């Protein structure tokens, strides 16, 4: 096939509307997708794939260390301000639940960082333990594999990784799995339905359901499937913790997990879903802790790829104190309001909610300093500081993505078009028996003038493959 034929093949094998929700009204009526279709995967160098393989182990080590840090903080072994930051704005009952001894070692079993490929290397801007895109990326991998591309993780890598993760959690080769999708997460319903259907082909009895469909008994949680009730071994939580009060039967789900009648992943631990953890990696007062919990090479690796970040705490500093590693005009910053006078170059910073908020996912609530006026920047700082008690925000160094050229098919002109863009890479790791497995990587290539890189109708979305020798 030539490039156009490849794109049309992918379009023809994609369900109408695709498994990714976009603004369908902005797409050509003959296009089944809400993104731009490339004839090729996004190519990685062999050494970049090695980097991604190594990254999974390091991020899992980071999650384990974060779990320990929080536990030792609220018990007074590590600085208590760590837990105070991570618990801020959370319901007390949810905090207490996450601290139960029976969940002490529980960690997210899906790890998906957002990575920007810059001229200086890879930069991790976020970590998502409740990520969308699992079914979508798996579907894309299958389609490009049919074009004889050697996709990272292989055609069914994500499906097999997810299935093996479920088996290891259930300690059962043929577990019953409920993928529970809330109304708030309804944009991902189609891809999760597709995912569960494919998992059943791999002997994992997985079903995508709404929370209200869960059946509770004192013995466990159940689903009614074709007139029969089946007991749920693993419940995959695809809903955000900030939204619990609006989700039916969450108290019953949490009760069953507490009684060990079902395994729930990711765990109900709000502290592990906070971007503030990225700031704590860079905090000088915690360096000895991090070096105790991880090898020095892992610590150095993570510090190099996670941008310097700070928690926007409005409390006044003593006159002799400064905010570590934050400067305006070569002067130490000791008051956040100093940032309002920063030049456009000095405002190459990002403000975003830390977590536990309807604004803390996707590109919601994000302000990029050099992309807005000084007045809007000042308002963003003021909003972040005033929100501290309920929704802490973080400040993060902005890193510009490297420019890539990639082709896509334009349905309106019936031609191939070359686009200049920046890429966000999202690798999917599934933790299986304590070891993270890289199972696939999604590339989102956005037009070069976009500062925030995310799925959109004018972005190319494709799986990754390794450039052949």
N, C-alpha and C positions, 0 to 999 in steps of 0.2 A: 504494500500500500504506500501511496505517497502521503505527505503530511495532511492534506485535506481529507483524504479517505480515512486516515486514522482518527481524526477529530470527529468525523461523521459516524464512525463506528462506535466511538465512546458515547456519543450523543444517543445513538440508537439503542445501546445496551443500558442506558441510564433510565431508571423509572421517571416518568413525567414529573418534573419539579425537583428531581434528584432527592438525595437524602440530606441535603443541606438547605436550610431555609434562608432565602434571600428575597429581594424585592422583585418578584416575578413580573410585575408590570413594566419593569425596565429591560426585560429580555425579549429577544425575537420570538415570535410565536412558534417557530420550528425548533427552537432550542429547548431541550428537556432540562437543562441545568440552570442554576442561578449563579453561575460563575463562568469564567472563560476557559475554554478547553484547549489544552496544549497537545500536540502530537507526540510529545516525549515526556518522560518523567523529569524531575529536577535532578540534575547530575551532581553527585558527590565524588570527591577524590577518595581513593582507598584510605589515606591517612585520616580523612574526616570521618569515615565510617569507624575506624579504630577509636577515634575520639569519642564518638557516640556510644560505642560499646563500653568504654571505660566510664563514661558519665553516669550510666545507670547505677553502677556500684557505688559511686561517690554520692549520688543523691540519696540513695537508700541509707547510706551511712549518716548523711545529714539529717534525714528524718528521724533515725534512731537517736541521734544526739539531741535533736530538738525535743523529742519526747522525754528524754532524761533531764534536760535542762528545765523544762516546765515542772516536772515532778519534784526535782530537787529545789526549785525556787519556792514553790508554795509550802514546802516542808522546811524552808529556812537554811538549806545546805548551800544553795546558790543565792545570789542577790534576789530579794523578794520583789523588786520592781519588775523583774522579767514576767512573773505570773500576773502581776497587777496590770501590766500592759496587755498581755494576751487575753485576760479575762474582762477587760473593760468593755462595758456595753452589753455583756452577755447575761441571760437569765441565770439566777443563782442555781436553780434546779438543774439546768443543763451543765453548768460548771461542775456541780457535785456528781452528776451522772458520769461525766467524762473522767473523773478522778477515781472511780471505783477500782479497787484492786484487780477485779476480774478482767478489766480492760487495760490494765497497766502496760502491757507489752504490745497492744494492738496498734498497728500502723496502717496507713493507706496502702492498698495492694496494687493500685494503678498510679503510676508516676508519669506526669506529662508536663515537662517544662516548655515555656515559650522561649525560643532562641532566635536572636537576631545575628545574622552572619555579617560581620563588619570587616573593614579592611584590616583590622588588627586581630581578627579571630572571632570566636563564638562568644556571645553575651546572653546570659539567662536573665530575662526580665521578670518572669513569674514562674511559680510552681502551682500546678492545678492537680488536686487529688480527686476532683469530681468533674473530669473533663468531658466535654462533648467531642464528637468527631470519631469515636471508636468505630461505629458502624460505617460512617461515611468513608473514613480512610481505608477500612478493610474492603469496601465495595470498589473504591478506586484502584486499590492494589490488584484486585481480581481483573478489572478491565484492562489495565496496562499490561498485566502478565499475559493476557490473551494476545497482545501484540508482540509477544516474545521479548519483553523487557525483564531483566533480572532484578525484580523489585526487592528493596531492603526488607528482610523478614519473610520474603516469598509471598506468593499470591494469597495464601491463607494464614500468614504469620500472626496477624492480630487475632483472628478467630481461634487459632490453636493456643495462643498465649492466654487469651481470656478463658478458654475452656480449661486449660491446665491450672490456671489460678483458682478457678472455682473448685476443681477437684482437690487441690491441695488444701483449700479452706474447709471443704466439707469432709475431707479424709474419706472420700467415697469416689469411686471411678465413674459412677453414673448419678451425679447429684441432681436434685430438683432446685432450679434457680428462679427466683422472681426478680426481674429488673423493674424496679418501682420508679415510675416517672410522674412527678407532680404536675399539676396544671401550670405552675409557674415555669416549668421546664418543657412545656408542650412543643416548643420548636424542634426538640430532638426526638419527638415521639416516633416519627417514621423510621429514622435510622436505628432506633432501639428495637422496634418491631422487626426490622430486617435482620438485625444482629441476633435476636433470639431465635428467629427462624433458621438462620445458618448454624447456630450452635446446636440445634436439635439434630442437624445432620451429623454432628460429631458426638452424638450420644450424651449430650448435656441437655436435659429436659428444661430448657429455659423459656420463660414466658414474660413478655413485657405487659405490665399491668398498671392501673391507677391505684393509688393507696387505698381507695374505698373498696377495691375488689379483694383485699386481703381478708381472710377469715381467721378470727382469733379463737383459740381454745386454751385452756390451762396447760394443755400438752404441747402447744406450739402454734405455728402459723400455717395456713393452708390456702390453696387455690382450688377453685372449681374449674376443671378443664373437661369439656365435652361430657358433662354430667357426673364426672367423678372428682372426688376431692383428693388432692395430692399434698403431702406435707412438704413445706419449703425447708430445704437444707441451708441454702445461702440466699440472703436478700441483698441485692446490689442496690445501694441507695443512690438514686440519681435525682436528688433534690437537695437544696441548700439548707443549711441549719438555721439561717436567719428566718426562714419561712415556715418553721415547724408549726407555729400556732395556726397557720392556714391549711395545714395538710392533715386530712383525716387519718385517724388510727395510728398516729406516730407514737402516742403514749403506749399503745398495745404492742407496737413493734419494739419499742425500747424495753418494755417489761419482759417480753419474750427473750430478747437478747440478754437481759440481766439474769434471767433464769436459765440461760444456756440452752434454750429450746430452739434457737436459730442463730446462725452466724450472720452478722451484718457488716458489710464493708462498703465504703469506708466507715470507720468507727465514728460514733457521735462525740468527737473530740474537736471542739472549735479551735483550740490552740494550734492544731496542726494545719489549719486552713487560713492562717494569718500571714500576710506579706511582711508583717513586722519581723518575722523570723529572719528575713533576708538582711534587715538592718542589724539584727543582733549578731549575725556572723561577723560583721565589721566592727562591732563595739570593742574598744580596747580593754574594757574591764572584764570581758568574757574570753579573752584570748587563751588564758590558761585552761579554762574549761574545755574549749574546742580542741585544744591540743591534747588534752587528756582523753577525750572521747573519740578522736580520729587521728590517724597518722598525719605527720606534718605535711607529707606530700599531698594528701587529700585536702587538708586545710588550705594549703597554698593554691591548689587547683581551683577550689571553690571560690576563694577570695578573688582570683584572677578573672573568673567568668561571671560572678554575680556583682552587678554594679554597686558602688557605694550607695548606701541607703540610710535614711534617718527617719525616726518617728517624730512627727510634728506634734510635739508636746508644748502646750502654751504656757506652762509654768515658768516663772522667771528664774534665770540662772544667777548664782552669786557673781559679783563683779569680776572675780578672778577666773571664772570658768568660761570655757569656749565649747562650741559644738565640734567634735573631732572631725578633722579633714574637710571642713566646709569653709570656703573663703569667698569673699567678694572684694574685688580690686586688691588682691593679695593680703587682705586683712581677715583675721579670724572672725567668724560669725559667732555672736553670743546672744543674739535676739533674732527670732524668725522674721520680724518685720524689716530687718536690714535687707532681706531678699527683695522687698518691693522696689528698692532703688537700683537693683541690678540692671546692667546693660543687657541688650538682647543676647549677646554672646555669653554673658555670665548666667543667663537664664536657660541654658541648655540643661534643663532639669524637668522632671516629671512629678506631678502630684497625683496620687491615686489612693482610694480607700484601701485600708489594710485587709478587711474581710468582714464577714457577718453583716452584710448590707446588700440591698438590691442593686446598689451601684458598684459592687466589688467584683463583677464578672464582665467578660467581653471588654468593650472599650468604654463602658459607662463610667462616669465620674472621673475620667482622666483629663488632666490639664497639662499641656506641654508648653513650658515657659516661653521659648523663643518662637512659638507659633501663634501666640496671642498678644494682644496689646498689653502695655504695662498696667493699665487700669484693670483689665481682666485678670492679669496675673496677680495683682494685689488682692482682688476679690477672691481668687482661688485660694490664696494663702489664708485670708481671713475666714473663709468657709471651712477650710481644713482645721484650723485652730479652734474655731467655735464648735466643731463637731466632735472634739476629742473625747468628751465624756461618754458618748454613745457609739461613735464610729471613728476611731483613730485613723489618720491618714499617714502615708509615708511620702517622703521626698526621695527621689532617685535620680542619679546621673543619667542623662540621655545619651545613648550611643546610636549614631547614624548607621543605617544599614548600607552594605556594599551594593553597588549597582550591577545588575545582571540583565542580559538580553534574552528574551524568551519569546517564542512564537505562539500565536493562538489563531483559531479560525474565527473570522468575523462573519456571522450569519447575514448581516445586512448587505455586505459588499461581496459575499461569496469568495473571499480571498483570505490568504494567510497574512497576518499582520505581526510585525516584530515590535515587542513592547520593552521599554526600559523600566525596570522595576527593582524593588527591594524585597527581600525574602524573610519570612518568618518560618522557622522550622519547628515542628512539633513531633518529637519522638514519643512513642508509646512504649512504656515498660510495664510488664506485668510481673509481680513478685510471686515466684513459685518455689515453695519450700525454702523461703528465706533468701532467694537469689533473684534479682531483677533480670528479666529477659527483654532485650530490645526486639520488638515485634513488627515495627513499621514506623515510617516517618512521613508526615504530611508537610508539604511545602505550600505556602501561600505567598504568591508573588504579587505585590501591590504596585500600582503605578508609582513612579519615582517621586512624584510630588506629595504623596501621602506620608504623614508623620506617624500615624497609628496604623500598624500592620495587622489586619484581621480579615476574615472572610467577607467579601463584598462582591457585587455583581461585576465590577470592573477589575477583579483580581483573577489571576490564573491559580487554580488549585490542582495539585498533582502529587502523586506519591514520589518518593525518592528512590533512586537507583545509583549504583556505583559506576562511575565512568570506566569503561573497559580499557585495558592497556593498549 
